[in-house]
Amino acid sequence: MWDGIYEGMDEANKIKFGSYSDDKLLEAAKHGDFNLCKHIISLPVEEGGLILLRFLGKDNFGNTALHLASKNGHIEIVKLLLDNGVGTDSRNELGKTPKELATNNGHKDIVDLFNAYRKNI
């Protein structure tokens, strides 16, 4: 889909201008880049934006964007993903949910967010 539009762009500009895949969302969530996560999620579908597959993408260890943001303590991204309907029950290859990764890594604020989110659904 992106081949014609982004032909000739270097990798930095592809990222800057929206040549996103699940990998870009995973990387942004892992490294705490809230603005990039928000941008990817807000893109129109025809430009690679929010579709169900955006949230189903996984890294080599079975971690989703929510797993990575939770594990690394990026509460703003966790909230953004939850607010956009990301499921919370996905398990990585070690059988861990995003909430369990937050717990294991001492991110009580994220655990509290998951608990509050559960009460509101």
N, C-alpha and C positions, 0 to 999 in steps of 0.2 A: 504494500500500500504506500509506503514512504519512498520507494525507490526513485520515482520520477520527480517528486516534489523536492527531495533533499539531495539529489544527485550533485556531487561536486562540493558539498558542504563538509568542512572538517568536523570531527566528532564534538568539539566544544560547541560549535554553532548548532549542530543537530540537537544537542541537549537543550541549549538555550531557546531554540525556536520550536520545540515540540515534537521531535522525533522520538516518541516515547514508546516503550514496551513495558511489559510487566517488570523487567529488569530495572528500568529507571525508577519506577515507584518503589521497588524493593530497596534500591540503593539510597534513595532520598529518605525513606523511612528509617533505614539503618543508621544513617549519618545525621538524622535530625534536621533535614532541610524542609522545614514546614512550608515555605513558599513554593518550593518545587512540588511537593506533595499536593498542595492545594491547587496549583496550576494544572497538574496532570488530571486530577479528579474533575476539575471544572471544564476541561476541554470538551467541545462537542464530539459526539461519537464519531462523526466522519473524520475528525482530526486526531483520533486515538484517545478520546476522553473516556469518561466513566462508562464502563460496561462491566457486566458481571465478571468477566475474565480478569479485569484489572485487580480484583481482590482475591482471585483464585491463584494467581501466580505465586510460585514458591521458589526458594533458593535451593541449592544442592542438599540442604539438610531438612527440607520440607517446611521451612519457615515462610509464613506469609508476611506482608508488610506490617500487619498488626503484631505478629510475633516479634519482628525486628524492632519496631518502635517500643514495644513493651519491655523487651529485654534490655534495651539501651536507655530507658528512662525518658523517652521523648513524649511526655504527656500531651503536648499540644497536638501531635500527630495522632496519638491514640484517640484523642477526643474527636479529631477531624474524621478519622476512619469510622469510628462508632457512629458519629452523626450522619455519616453517609451510608449506613446500613451494612457495614462489614460484620460478618458472623464472628462470634467470639469462641466457638467451640472447636475450631480446626486444631488438629494435633500435628506437631512436627514429627520427624522420624524417631525422635526419642519419646514420643507419646505425650509431649508437653503442650498445653494450651498457652495462648498469650498471657493469660492471667497467672499461670504457674511460672512462666519465665519472669514476669514482673516480681512475683513473690520471691523466687529464688535469687533474684539480683537486688533485693532490698528496696524496690521501688513501691513503697507503701502508698504513695499518692496515686499511682496507677492502679494498684489493687483496689483502693477506695473508689476510684472512678469506675472500675468494672462492677463493683458491688452496687454502686448507685445506679449504674446503667441497667443492671439486672432488675432492680426494683421498679424502674420506670417502664419496662416493657411488659 
